[in-house]
């Protein structure tokens, strides 16, 4: 049973990697444009993408909140790794957002607080 669970988790991860590659590297190709984008106006696509991005930000927030709650019941090192993972996700997202937008706003709002939290967490745990 364990092997089937791990296999299915691997398949889900692979599907998400395919979405990542398509959305980051192949979004502007004719293949994707004809199958996805052509069915919507640019305003509809922008709204769909913003909703999708908002949902992912909600998942990141849920992970950080989860880390806050389980930190009382887990050994400190395990809770710290939960925070480290999600804070790194936030930091990377903010850096990528700033580079994509060619403005420092996402870095200042997202990445900087996450990096500071990582530094403080490192000092606190060392």
C-alpha positions as CSV (number, residue, x, y, z in Angstrom):
1,X,0.0,0.0,0.0
2,X,2.8,2.4,0.9
3,X,4.4,2.0,-2.6
4,X,1.1,2.9,-4.2
5,X,0.7,6.0,-2.0
6,X,4.2,7.2,-2.8
7,X,3.7,6.4,-6.5
8,X,0.5,8.5,-6.6
9,X,2.2,11.3,-4.7
10,X,5.0,11.2,-7.3
11,X,2.5,11.4,-10.1
12,X,0.8,14.4,-8.6
13,X,4.3,16.1,-8.2
14,X,5.1,15.3,-11.8
15,X,1.9,16.8,-13.0
16,X,2.6,20.0,-11.0
17,X,6.1,20.2,-12.5
18,X,4.6,20.0,-16.0
19,X,2.2,22.9,-15.1
20,X,5.2,24.8,-13.8
21,X,7.2,24.3,-17.0
22,X,4.3,25.1,-19.2
23,X,3.3,28.2,-17.3
24,X,6.8,29.6,-16.9
25,X,8.6,28.6,-20.1
26,X,5.9,27.7,-22.8
27,X,3.0,30.0,-22.0
28,X,3.5,32.2,-25.1
29,X,3.9,29.2,-27.5
30,X,1.3,28.6,-30.2
31,X,0.5,25.2,-28.7
32,X,-0.6,26.8,-25.3
33,X,-2.1,29.9,-26.8
34,X,-4.4,27.9,-29.1
35,X,-5.5,25.5,-26.4
36,X,-5.9,27.8,-23.4
37,X,-5.5,31.5,-24.1
38,X,-7.5,31.7,-27.3
39,X,-10.7,30.7,-25.5
40,X,-10.7,33.8,-23.2
41,X,-10.2,37.6,-23.4
42,X,-7.0,39.0,-22.0
43,X,-9.0,40.4,-19.0
44,X,-10.4,36.9,-18.4
45,X,-7.0,35.3,-18.6
46,X,-5.6,38.0,-16.2
47,X,-8.4,37.3,-13.7
48,X,-7.9,33.5,-13.9
49,X,-4.2,33.8,-13.4
50,X,-4.6,36.2,-10.5
51,X,-7.1,33.9,-8.8
52,X,-4.7,30.9,-9.3
53,X,-1.8,32.9,-7.9
54,X,-4.0,34.0,-5.0
55,X,-4.9,30.4,-4.3
56,X,-1.2,29.4,-4.2
57,X,-0.4,32.3,-1.8
58,X,-3.2,31.0,0.4
59,X,-1.5,27.6,0.4
60,X,1.8,29.2,1.5
61,X,0.0,31.1,4.3
62,X,-1.7,27.9,5.4
63,X,1.7,26.1,5.5
64,X,3.2,28.9,7.7
65,X,0.1,28.9,10.0
66,X,0.3,25.1,10.2
67,X,3.9,25.4,11.3
68,X,2.9,27.9,14.0
69,X,0.3,25.5,15.4
70,X,2.2,22.2,15.2
71,X,5.3,23.9,16.7
72,X,3.8,23.3,20.1
73,X,3.4,19.5,19.5
74,X,6.5,18.7,17.4
75,X,10.2,18.7,18.4
76,X,11.4,22.2,17.6
77,X,13.7,21.1,14.8
78,X,10.8,19.6,12.8
79,X,8.6,22.7,13.2
80,X,11.6,24.8,12.1
81,X,11.9,22.9,8.9
82,X,8.2,23.5,8.1
83,X,8.8,27.3,8.5
84,X,12.1,27.2,6.6
85,X,10.4,25.5,3.6
86,X,7.5,27.9,3.4
87,X,9.5,31.0,4.1
88,X,12.0,30.0,1.3
89,X,9.0,29.6,-1.0
90,X,7.8,33.1,-0.2
91,X,11.3,34.6,-0.6
92,X,11.7,33.0,-4.0
93,X,8.2,34.0,-5.1
94,X,8.9,37.6,-4.2
95,X,12.3,37.6,-5.9
96,X,10.8,36.1,-9.1
97,X,7.9,38.6,-8.9
98,X,10.2,41.6,-8.6
99,X,12.3,40.3,-11.5
100,X,9.2,39.7,-13.6
101,X,7.6,43.0,-12.9
102,X,11.0,44.9,-13.1
103,X,10.1,46.6,-9.8
104,X,11.3,46.0,-6.2
105,X,7.8,45.9,-4.8
106,X,7.3,42.1,-4.6
107,X,10.8,41.8,-3.1
108,X,10.1,44.4,-0.4
109,X,6.6,43.1,0.5
110,X,7.2,39.4,0.2
111,X,10.8,38.4,0.1
112,X,12.3,40.8,2.7
113,X,10.0,39.8,5.6
114,X,10.5,36.1,4.7
115,X,14.3,36.5,4.6
116,X,14.3,38.4,7.9
117,X,12.1,35.6,9.5
118,X,14.6,33.0,8.1
119,X,17.6,34.9,9.6
120,X,15.9,35.3,13.0
121,X,14.8,31.7,12.9
122,X,18.4,30.7,12.2
123,X,19.7,32.8,15.1
124,X,17.0,31.5,17.5
125,X,17.6,27.8,16.6
126,X,21.4,28.0,16.6
